[in-house]
Amino acid sequence: MMGTKVVVSFALDAERDRRILRWLNGQPNRSAAIRTALEAHLGGGGVTLGDVYRAIRDLEHRLDQGVVMAQGGPVEGQHDDDPELAQALANIADLGL
């Protein structure tokens, strides 16, 4: 069920805001594009703590399955078959925790 629609107007300066105007003119659905941009600016379109928690739990699960870590990062060549896992492990190693 959708809520009541509210129309909000605002003014743009043709010179100063030409980048915004050009971007708006390229959008097939201006309302959706503006909504998405505003949500991202307000923090609603980014990564949540829940996303981070799930990623950490997934990594813990993978580590429990036998990933070998060495001082400074994963063992060279250990995860050549899973480049995403190898990159994640390298990123964690770079944190210096």
C-alpha positions, 0 to 999 in steps of 0.5 A: 500500500502506498502512502499519500503523495506529496509534491515538493518543488525547489528552484535551480539556478540555470548557471550555478546548477547546470550539472544538476540540471544536466543530470536531471535531464538525463534521468528517465524517472526524475522522482526516483533519481532524486529520491535515491540521491537524497536517501544516499546523502542522508545515509539510507542508501549505503552499507548498514551495520547489518550488512557489515555484520553479515559480511563478518559472519560470512567471513568467520564461517569461511575461516572456520572452514580452514582458511590459513592465515599467516602473519601479515595476511593470507598464505600466498596462493592459498585462495587463488580459486576464490579471488573475492575471498582472497581480496577480502582477507587481504583487506582485513590483513591491511587493517593491522588488527 
